[in-house]
Amino acid sequence: MDYVTELRRELTLFGALLDGDLSAPVEHCGDWRLADLAAHMGAGNLWVVTAVKEGHGDDYDETAVPRDQAGLRAWYADSADRLVEALSADPATPAWTFAPPHTVGFWRRRRYHETLIHRWDAERALGTPTPVNPELAADGVAEVFDTMAPIMVARGAAAAPAQSVRITATDSGHRWTYGPGDPVAEVSGTAEDLLLVLWGRKPRDSDALTWTGDLQAGRDVLAGPLVP
């Protein structure tokens, strides 16, 4: 998967949304408005640039973010350009990361999915959500289970699952099992709907998903929290 190309596309889509109402509330991000989400995104972009170029994760900073619309959009666009430039290095290049592998390749994937989710957030805030490519959404589901959920357990933010659930993407054909032993339940849906449920953008009892087996046990496994 060409994460850098896909990341550039998502960064551009997000940036275009900053011509909209910056006071629009972002439903799944606490009390944030779109301006706050833009500040988070731009500061995160620059944080990753530092992680790649300086080898540490100590420079997340929103204090210098412009709050006027033109200034915010220009600042965000510059952060996006700098991020793409940094992540255009060989993916095997060493970098500071919060989980293995400690390489540029980690950030290519992580930053793509971060931007994808928040682009969806911004579009929803403005009433204009657009579909997510099934293959890309499926990779986002995989990242939840192979990277994000283990991090949450390791940090003590979530308990390790005591049982397992099978998760099936009906459009991409991908299948995952999360947790130990034979699955007590199975949940299926489009890769986009699964991704949005796992990231808390849709409820686990969403009508977009189909459950079989021990429904409550399955939903408890996915309660996590699986992501920050």
ABEGO torsion letter per residue (X at the ends): XBAAAAAAAAAAAAAAAAABBAABBBAABEABBAAAAAAAAAAAAAAAAAAAAAGBAAABBAAABBABAAAAAAAAAAAAAAAAAAAABBAABBBBBABOBBBAAAAAAAAAAAAAAAAAAAAAAAGABBBBBAAAAAAAAAAAAAAAAAAAAAAGABBBBABBBBBBBAAAGBBBBBEBEBBABBBBEBAAAAAAAAAGABBAABAABBBBEBAAAAAAAAAOBABX
